[in-house]
Amino acid sequence: MKRIYEVFDPIKSTIHLLKLDTQGTELEILEVMGVIRPLLIQCEVSTFEFYKNQKILIDILGLLDSFGYFPIVLPSKHGHGDAIFVPKLDSIGLKIYSSYPVAYKAICLICGLSEFANFAVDFYESYDQ
């Protein structure tokens, strides 16, 4: 496994949207993100061990919380599927958001999060006021 920054230079380019569906190795990939902070992360999660030795949703929630993200979409009632994580509505999230505010809103809209996008942009724009 290679780290994201070994394949992708975060200084020259930016990852705005990170989508992971790697059959149970999402946490391991997220753990090696380094300083990369996408505007939105979509990844497959489970509330139970769907794949052998897979880390579950609570593990991913803890890691992404420490990186400054919270879940805006969780998997269906079956406990397995895609979750969407966005920057927290705090100073850490503001730092992620403010790097590319137009791209943030566009990505939220693309992912069907129009109401949240409007709310978050208003929140971030008024955060320091």
C-alpha positions as CSV (number, residue, x, y, z in Angstrom):
1,M,0.0,0.0,0.0
2,K,1.2,3.5,-0.8
3,R,0.3,6.6,1.0
4,I,-1.9,9.1,-0.8
5,Y,0.8,11.7,-0.8
6,E,3.3,9.3,-2.3
7,V,1.1,9.1,-5.4
8,F,-0.4,12.6,-5.3
9,D,1.4,15.8,-4.4
10,P,-0.9,17.8,-2.1
11,I,1.3,20.9,-2.5
12,K,0.8,21.1,-6.3
13,S,-2.8,19.9,-6.4
14,T,-5.8,19.3,-4.1
15,I,-8.1,16.4,-3.5
16,H,-11.6,18.0,-3.1
17,L,-13.6,14.7,-3.1
18,L,-12.2,11.4,-1.8
19,K,-14.4,8.4,-2.5
20,L,-13.3,5.1,-1.0
21,D,-14.9,1.7,-1.7
22,T,-12.1,-0.7,-1.0
23,Q,-13.8,-3.7,0.4
24,G,-13.1,-3.2,4.1
25,T,-9.7,-1.4,4.0
26,E,-11.1,2.2,4.1
27,L,-9.8,2.9,7.6
28,E,-6.3,1.9,6.7
29,I,-6.4,4.2,3.7
30,L,-7.8,7.1,5.8
31,E,-5.1,6.6,8.4
32,V,-2.3,7.4,6.0
33,M,-3.9,10.6,4.5
34,G,-1.2,12.7,6.2
35,V,-2.0,16.4,5.8
36,I,-4.5,15.9,3.0
37,R,-7.9,17.2,4.0
38,P,-10.5,16.7,1.2
39,L,-13.6,18.9,1.2
40,L,-15.8,15.8,1.3
41,I,-15.1,12.2,2.0
42,Q,-17.4,9.4,0.9
43,C,-16.6,5.9,2.0
44,E,-18.1,2.5,2.4
45,V,-18.7,1.7,6.1
46,S,-20.4,-1.1,8.1
47,T,-21.7,-1.3,11.6
48,F,-20.5,-4.9,11.7
49,E,-17.6,-6.9,10.2
50,F,-18.9,-7.3,6.6
51,Y,-15.4,-8.2,5.3
52,K,-12.8,-10.2,7.2
53,N,-10.8,-8.1,9.7
54,Q,-12.7,-4.9,8.6
55,K,-12.8,-2.0,10.9
56,I,-16.3,-0.8,11.6
57,L,-18.1,2.5,11.4
58,I,-17.2,3.5,15.0
59,D,-13.5,3.2,14.1
60,I,-13.9,5.4,11.0
61,L,-16.0,7.9,13.0
62,G,-13.3,8.3,15.6
63,L,-10.5,8.7,13.1
64,L,-12.3,11.2,10.9
65,D,-13.5,13.1,14.0
66,S,-9.8,13.6,14.9
67,F,-9.2,14.9,11.4
68,G,-12.0,17.5,11.7
69,Y,-14.9,15.7,10.0
70,F,-18.4,14.6,11.0
71,P,-20.9,12.3,9.2
72,I,-23.7,14.1,7.3
73,V,-25.0,10.8,5.7
74,L,-24.8,7.4,7.3
75,P,-25.5,4.0,5.7
76,S,-29.1,2.6,5.4
77,K,-30.9,0.7,8.0
78,H,-29.0,-2.4,7.0
79,G,-25.8,-1.0,8.6
80,H,-23.6,-1.2,5.5
81,G,-23.2,1.3,2.7
82,D,-21.8,4.7,1.9
83,A,-21.3,7.4,4.5
84,I,-20.4,11.0,3.7
85,F,-18.2,13.1,5.9
86,V,-17.8,16.9,5.8
87,P,-15.7,19.3,7.8
88,K,-17.0,20.0,11.3
89,L,-18.7,23.2,11.9
90,D,-15.9,24.6,14.0
91,S,-12.5,26.3,13.5
92,I,-10.9,23.1,12.2
93,G,-13.7,22.7,9.6
94,L,-13.4,26.4,8.7
95,K,-9.8,25.8,7.8
96,I,-10.7,22.9,5.5
97,Y,-13.7,24.8,4.0
98,S,-11.8,28.1,3.5
99,S,-9.2,26.5,1.3
100,Y,-11.7,26.2,-1.6
101,P,-15.2,27.6,-0.6
102,V,-16.7,27.5,-4.1
103,A,-15.5,23.9,-4.7
104,Y,-17.0,22.9,-1.3
105,K,-20.4,24.1,-2.2
106,A,-20.2,22.5,-5.7
107,I,-19.2,19.2,-4.2
108,C,-22.0,19.3,-1.7
109,L,-24.5,20.1,-4.5
110,I,-23.1,17.2,-6.7
111,C,-23.6,14.8,-3.7
112,G,-27.2,15.9,-3.2
113,L,-26.5,18.0,-0.1
114,S,-27.9,21.3,-1.3
115,E,-29.7,22.3,2.0
116,F,-26.6,21.4,4.0
117,A,-24.4,23.2,1.6
118,N,-26.4,26.5,2.0
119,F,-26.4,26.1,5.8
120,A,-22.7,25.3,6.0
121,V,-21.6,28.1,3.7
122,D,-23.7,30.6,5.7
123,F,-22.2,29.2,9.0
124,Y,-18.6,29.4,7.8
125,E,-19.1,32.9,6.3
126,S,-20.4,34.2,9.6
127,Y,-18.0,32.2,11.8
128,D,-15.6,35.0,12.7
129,Q,-18.2,37.7,12.9
